[in-house]
Amino acid sequence: MTQGLLYQNIANSIKQDILSGKYPVGSYLLTEVQLEKLYNVSKVTIRQAVQILADEGYVVKKSGKGTRIVSNRLLNKLSKAVSYSTILEKDHTLEKELVMFETVHLDKGDAAYESLGSIAHRLTRIYNLDGVPFIYFEHYFPHASINEDKALQEIKENSIYKWLSIHGYEVAGFSDSFDVIEAKEEVKKILNLKDSHILLRTRKSYDASGNVVELSYGHYNSKVKPYIVEYEI
């Protein structure tokens, strides 16, 4: 058995333990030394296996604390759909730009008010496809006492779902809806949009109790690239 297959097999073994509930969400993985002894492999092999789990969204490595199980129900378990970003990156260069993380006050007329109340955090992002502005995202999160500059840096270093898990929000499911709407002037400017209408994807991410922990609006300039969904069988 090659070293590469070995760490992948160990990652799969630990993943099954996570999915089966042996490692509950919020608990910590065995230490590197304990895993070395359990699987009779080197520290390097264990670190490679744990990195796979981190990349797939199951764990977060915390310096001085260990490796925490952050979810057993991220996108990898929720759906067989291949992420749109993954599809784009097959043949294109996709650059993700974080614009701002801020606290916003919502009025009853705002679409996010019903899900998150009168105050929330908002993250704005731009995806550039082969150097051309392609998607403009607005993400809304429940308001909490967090440092906004630190939050922006944490999201830059992790996925949004990992960042939510770090702050105690576990994503148990999500729903997507699509519509074609008249583009706001701000969106037209950001995406250099010539058409008056744009494709809007609204995503709501829920915790196990059904509370909305993330609400996002993705504005897609489908003239640059159509929205594609691929499923694994």
MARMAR-77965 format. One record per residue (C-alpha): residue number from 0; residue in three letters; x, y, z. Coordinates in steps of 0.05 Angstrom, whole numbers, m for minus. Layout:
// residues N
<seq = NUM&type = Ala&x = X&y = Y&z = Z>
...
***
This chain:
// residues 233
<seq = 0&type = Met&x = 0&y = 0&z = 0>
<seq = 1&type = Thr&x = 28&y = 68&z = m20>
<seq = 2&type = Gln&x = 36&y = 125&z = 30>
<seq = 3&type = Gly&x = m15&y = 166&z = m8>
<seq = 4&type = Leu&x = m68&y = 111&z = m4>
<seq = 5&type = Leu&x = m51&y = 100&z = 68>
<seq = 6&type = Tyr&x = m68&y = 170&z = 92>
<seq = 7&type = Gln&x = m130&y = 171&z = 49>
<seq = 8&type = Asn&x = m153&y = 105&z = 80>
<seq = 9&type = Ile&x = m141&y = 133&z = 150>
<seq = 10&type = Ala&x = m180&y = 196&z = 132>
<seq = 11&type = Asn&x = m238&y = 153&z = 107>
<seq = 12&type = Ser&x = m236&y = 111&z = 171>
<seq = 13&type = Ile&x = m239&y = 173&z = 216>
<seq = 14&type = Lys&x = m293&y = 203&z = 171>
<seq = 15&type = Gln&x = m337&y = 142&z = 181>
<seq = 16&type = Asp&x = m327&y = 149&z = 257>
<seq = 17&type = Ile&x = m351&y = 221&z = 251>
<seq = 18&type = Leu&x = m411&y = 203&z = 209>
<seq = 19&type = Ser&x = m430&y = 145&z = 255>
<seq = 20&type = Gly&x = m429&y = 190&z = 316>
<seq = 21&type = Lys&x = m368&y = 161&z = 349>
<seq = 22&type = Tyr&x = m339&y = 231&z = 348>
<seq = 23&type = Pro&x = m398&y = 278&z = 362>
<seq = 24&type = Val&x = m398&y = 349&z = 335>
<seq = 25&type = Gly&x = m361&y = 393&z = 385>
<seq = 26&type = Ser&x = m316&y = 337&z = 410>
<seq = 27&type = Tyr&x = m242&y = 330&z = 396>
<seq = 28&type = Leu&x = m205&y = 279&z = 354>
<seq = 29&type = Leu&x = m153&y = 235&z = 388>
<seq = 30&type = Thr&x = m85&y = 268&z = 393>
<seq = 31&type = Glu&x = m33&y = 257&z = 339>
<seq = 32&type = Val&x = 6&y = 210&z = 385>
<seq = 33&type = Gln&x = m57&y = 169&z = 400>
<seq = 34&type = Leu&x = m75&y = 165&z = 325>
<seq = 35&type = Glu&x = m3&y = 144&z = 308>
<seq = 36&type = Lys&x = m9&y = 86&z = 357>
<seq = 37&type = Leu&x = m80&y = 68&z = 335>
<seq = 38&type = Tyr&x = m62&y = 63&z = 261>
<seq = 39&type = Asn&x = 12&y = 45&z = 270>
<seq = 40&type = Val&x = 35&y = 100&z = 223>
<seq = 41&type = Ser&x = 80&y = 161&z = 225>
<seq = 42&type = Lys&x = 61&y = 231&z = 248>
<seq = 43&type = Val&x = 66&y = 256&z = 176>
<seq = 44&type = Thr&x = 14&y = 206&z = 153>
<seq = 45&type = Ile&x = m34&y = 226&z = 209>
<seq = 46&type = Arg&x = m26&y = 299&z = 193>
<seq = 47&type = Gln&x = m41&y = 286&z = 119>
<seq = 48&type = Ala&x = m103&y = 247&z = 138>
<seq = 49&type = Val&x = m128&y = 302&z = 185>
<seq = 50&type = Gln&x = m115&y = 355&z = 132>
<seq = 51&type = Ile&x = m161&y = 317&z = 85>
<seq = 52&type = Leu&x = m216&y = 319&z = 138>
<seq = 53&type = Ala&x = m204&y = 393&z = 149>
<seq = 54&type = Asp&x = m207&y = 407&z = 74>
<seq = 55&type = Glu&x = m273&y = 369&z = 70>
<seq = 56&type = Gly&x = m302&y = 410&z = 127>
<seq = 57&type = Tyr&x = m307&y = 357&z = 181>
<seq = 58&type = Val&x = m255&y = 384&z = 229>
<seq = 59&type = Val&x = m219&y = 448&z = 248>
<seq = 60&type = Lys&x = m149&y = 447&z = 276>
<seq = 61&type = Lys&x = m140&y = 493&z = 336>
<seq = 62&type = Ser&x = m70&y = 510&z = 358>
<seq = 63&type = Gly&x = m57&y = 486&z = 429>
<seq = 64&type = Lys&x = m126&y = 454&z = 435>
<seq = 65&type = Gly&x = m128&y = 398&z = 385>
<seq = 66&type = Thr&x = m173&y = 380&z = 326>
<seq = 67&type = Arg&x = m246&y = 395&z = 337>
<seq = 68&type = Ile&x = m303&y = 360&z = 301>
<seq = 69&type = Val&x = m343&y = 417&z = 271>
<seq = 70&type = Ser&x = m395&y = 382&z = 230>
<seq = 71&type = Asn&x = m419&y = 315&z = 204>
<seq = 72&type = Arg&x = m467&y = 347&z = 156>
<seq = 73&type = Leu&x = m432&y = 397&z = 111>
<seq = 74&type = Leu&x = m441&y = 400&z = 36>
<seq = 75&type = Asn&x = m403&y = 335&z = 27>
<seq = 76&type = Lys&x = m458&y = 297&z = 64>
<seq = 77&type = Leu&x = m517&y = 341&z = 49>
<seq = 78&type = Ser&x = m516&y = 334&z = m26>
<seq = 79&type = Lys&x = m485&y = 295&z = m83>
<seq = 80&type = Ala&x = m484&y = 360&z = m124>
<seq = 81&type = Val&x = m415&y = 383&z = m145>
<seq = 82&type = Ser&x = m404&y = 455&z = m122>
<seq = 83&type = Tyr&x = m409&y = 508&z = m175>
<seq = 84&type = Ser&x = m340&y = 535&z = m157>
<seq = 85&type = Thr&x = m310&y = 466&z = m169>
<seq = 86&type = Ile&x = m343&y = 463&z = m238>
<seq = 87&type = Leu&x = m316&y = 532&z = m256>
<seq = 88&type = Glu&x = m245&y = 516&z = m233>
<seq = 89&type = Lys&x = m240&y = 457&z = m281>
<seq = 90&type = Asp&x = m231&y = 503&z = m341>
<seq = 91&type = His&x = m224&y = 573&z = m313>
<seq = 92&type = Thr&x = m186&y = 616&z = m263>
<seq = 93&type = Leu&x = m233&y = 634&z = m206>
<seq = 94&type = Glu&x = m210&y = 689&z = m158>
<seq = 95&type = Lys&x = m250&y = 702&z = m95>
<seq = 96&type = Glu&x = m246&y = 773&z = m66>
<seq = 97&type = Leu&x = m271&y = 790&z = 3>
<seq = 98&type = Val&x = m296&y = 861&z = 3>
<seq = 99&type = Met&x = m324&y = 877&z = 72>
<seq = 100&type = Phe&x = m350&y = 848&z = 137>
<seq = 101&type = Glu&x = m396&y = 896&z = 175>
<seq = 102&type = Thr&x = m454&y = 903&z = 223>
<seq = 103&type = Val&x = m518&y = 925&z = 189>
<seq = 104&type = His&x = m586&y = 947&z = 214>
<seq = 105&type = Leu&x = m645&y = 916&z = 177>
<seq = 106&type = Asp&x = m713&y = 946&z = 166>
<seq = 107&type = Lys&x = m777&y = 906&z = 164>
<seq = 108&type = Gly&x = m777&y = 916&z = 89>
<seq = 109&type = Asp&x = m709&y = 882&z = 81>
<seq = 110&type = Ala&x = m713&y = 809&z = 58>
<seq = 111&type = Ala&x = m663&y = 788&z = 111>
<seq = 112&type = Tyr&x = m704&y = 818&z = 168>
<seq = 113&type = Glu&x = m752&y = 760&z = 173>
<seq = 114&type = Ser&x = m695&y = 710&z = 182>
<seq = 115&type = Leu&x = m646&y = 749&z = 224>
<seq = 116&type = Gly&x = m682&y = 807&z = 257>
<seq = 117&type = Ser&x = m664&y = 880&z = 260>
<seq = 118&type = Ile&x = m588&y = 873&z = 265>
<seq = 119&type = Ala&x = m540&y = 825&z = 231>
<seq = 120&type = His&x = m470&y = 818&z = 203>
<seq = 121&type = Arg&x = m460&y = 824&z = 128>
<seq = 122&type = Leu&x = m402&y = 797&z = 87>
<seq = 123&type = Thr&x = m395&y = 819&z = 14>
<seq = 124&type = Arg&x = m353&y = 781&z = m36>
<seq = 125&type = Ile&x = m337&y = 783&z = m111>
<seq = 126&type = Tyr&x = m318&y = 724&z = m154>
<seq = 127&type = Asn&x = m277&y = 741&z = m215>
<seq = 128&type = Leu&x = m277&y = 690&z = m272>
<seq = 129&type = Asp&x = m214&y = 695&z = m315>
<seq = 130&type = Gly&x = m206&y = 766&z = m290>
<seq = 131&type = Val&x = m278&y = 787&z = m304>
<seq = 132&type = Pro&x = m327&y = 804&z = m247>
<seq = 133&type = Phe&x = m377&y = 747&z = m248>
<seq = 134&type = Ile&x = m414&y = 738&z = m182>
<seq = 135&type = Tyr&x = m430&y = 787&z = m127>
<seq = 136&type = Phe&x = m447&y = 756&z = m60>
<seq = 137&type = Glu&x = m481&y = 785&z = 2>
<seq = 138&type = His&x = m479&y = 739&z = 63>
<seq = 139&type = Tyr&x = m519&y = 754&z = 126>
<seq = 140&type = Phe&x = m504&y = 722&z = 194>
<seq = 141&type = Pro&x = m536&y = 727&z = 263>
<seq = 142&type = His&x = m509&y = 785&z = 303>
<seq = 143&type = Ala&x = m457&y = 768&z = 356>
<seq = 144&type = Ser&x = m401&y = 802&z = 394>
<seq = 145&type = Ile&x = m343&y = 791&z = 345>
<seq = 146&type = Asn&x = m287&y = 833&z = 318>
<seq = 147&type = Glu&x = m304&y = 849&z = 246>
<seq = 148&type = Asp&x = m232&y = 855&z = 221>
<seq = 149&type = Lys&x = m215&y = 788&z = 255>
<seq = 150&type = Ala&x = m277&y = 756&z = 225>
<seq = 151&type = Leu&x = m256&y = 778&z = 155>
<seq = 152&type = Gln&x = m188&y = 747&z = 165>
<seq = 153&type = Glu&x = m217&y = 683&z = 193>
<seq = 154&type = Ile&x = m264&y = 675&z = 133>
<seq = 155&type = Lys&x = m205&y = 688&z = 87>
<seq = 156&type = Glu&x = m168&y = 630&z = 120>
<seq = 157&type = Asn&x = m228&y = 583&z = 124>
<seq = 158&type = Ser&x = m292&y = 570&z = 86>
<seq = 159&type = Ile&x = m355&y = 606&z = 109>
<seq = 160&type = Tyr&x = m382&y = 540&z = 137>
<seq = 161&type = Lys&x = m319&y = 527&z = 176>
<seq = 162&type = Trp&x = m321&y = 598&z = 203>
<seq = 163&type = Leu&x = m392&y = 589&z = 226>
<seq = 164&type = Ser&x = m372&y = 524&z = 261>
<seq = 165&type = Ile&x = m314&y = 559&z = 296>
<seq = 166&type = His&x = m365&y = 608&z = 325>
<seq = 167&type = Gly&x = m413&y = 554&z = 348>
<seq = 168&type = Tyr&x = m462&y = 552&z = 289>
<seq = 169&type = Glu&x = m469&y = 481&z = 261>
<seq = 170&type = Val&x = m499&y = 477&z = 191>
<seq = 171&type = Ala&x = m549&y = 419&z = 187>
<seq = 172&type = Gly&x = m581&y = 436&z = 120>
<seq = 173&type = Phe&x = m594&y = 489&z = 69>
<seq = 174&type = Ser&x = m643&y = 509&z = 15>
<seq = 175&type = Asp&x = m632&y = 546&z = m51>
<seq = 176&type = Ser&x = m682&y = 585&z = m92>
<seq = 177&type = Phe&x = m670&y = 620&z = m158>
<seq = 178&type = Asp&x = m702&y = 680&z = m192>
<seq = 179&type = Val&x = m689&y = 730&z = m247>
<seq = 180&type = Ile&x = m694&y = 801&z = m219>
<seq = 181&type = Glu&x = m681&y = 872&z = m240>
<seq = 182&type = Ala&x = m609&y = 886&z = m220>
<seq = 183&type = Lys&x = m594&y = 942&z = m171>
<seq = 184&type = Glu&x = m549&y = 998&z = m196>
<seq = 185&type = Glu&x = m496&y = 978&z = m146>
<seq = 186&type = Val&x = m495&y = 906&z = m174>
<seq = 187&type = Lys&x = m494&y = 931&z = m246>
<seq = 188&type = Lys&x = m433&y = 973&z = m230>
<seq = 189&type = Ile&x = m396&y = 918&z = m192>
<seq = 190&type = Leu&x = m408&y = 866&z = m247>
<seq = 191&type = Asn&x = m403&y = 913&z = m306>
<seq = 192&type = Leu&x = m472&y = 889&z = m324>
<seq = 193&type = Lys&x = m503&y = 913&z = m389>
<seq = 194&type = Asp&x = m570&y = 877&z = m382>
<seq = 195&type = Ser&x = m624&y = 903&z = m336>
<seq = 196&type = His&x = m638&y = 835&z = m304>
<seq = 197&type = Ile&x = m595&y = 784&z = m268>
<seq = 198&type = Leu&x = m598&y = 714&z = m240>
<seq = 199&type = Leu&x = m607&y = 714&z = m164>
<seq = 200&type = Arg&x = m593&y = 653&z = m120>
<seq = 201&type = Thr&x = m619&y = 658&z = m49>
<seq = 202&type = Arg&x = m590&y = 607&z = 1>
<seq = 203&type = Lys&x = m614&y = 595&z = 72>
<seq = 204&type = Ser&x = m569&y = 552&z = 117>
<seq = 205&type = Tyr&x = m602&y = 522&z = 179>
<seq = 206&type = Asp&x = m578&y = 492&z = 244>
<seq = 207&type = Ala&x = m608&y = 428&z = 273>
<seq = 208&type = Ser&x = m665&y = 468&z = 306>
<seq = 209&type = Gly&x = m685&y = 501&z = 240>
<seq = 210&type = Asn&x = m655&y = 569&z = 256>
<seq = 211&type = Val&x = m624&y = 608&z = 199>
<seq = 212&type = Val&x = m549&y = 615&z = 211>
<seq = 213&type = Glu&x = m532&y = 644&z = 143>
<seq = 214&type = Leu&x = m573&y = 678&z = 89>
<seq = 215&type = Ser&x = m538&y = 694&z = 24>
<seq = 216&type = Tyr&x = m555&y = 728&z = m42>
<seq = 217&type = Gly&x = m513&y = 710&z = m102>
<seq = 218&type = His&x = m519&y = 755&z = m162>
<seq = 219&type = Tyr&x = m495&y = 717&z = m224>
<seq = 220&type = Asn&x = m478&y = 749&z = m290>
<seq = 221&type = Ser&x = m500&y = 688&z = m331>
<seq = 222&type = Lys&x = m478&y = 723&z = m395>
<seq = 223&type = Val&x = m406&y = 710&z = m373>
<seq = 224&type = Lys&x = m421&y = 636&z = m356>
<seq = 225&type = Pro&x = m487&y = 598&z = m348>
<seq = 226&type = Tyr&x = m504&y = 570&z = m280>
<seq = 227&type = Ile&x = m490&y = 495&z = m282>
<seq = 228&type = Val&x = m507&y = 439&z = m233>
<seq = 229&type = Glu&x = m471&y = 372&z = m236>
<seq = 230&type = Tyr&x = m490&y = 311&z = m195>
<seq = 231&type = Glu&x = m448&y = 251&z = m176>
<seq = 232&type = Ile&x = m483&y = 184&z = m180>
***
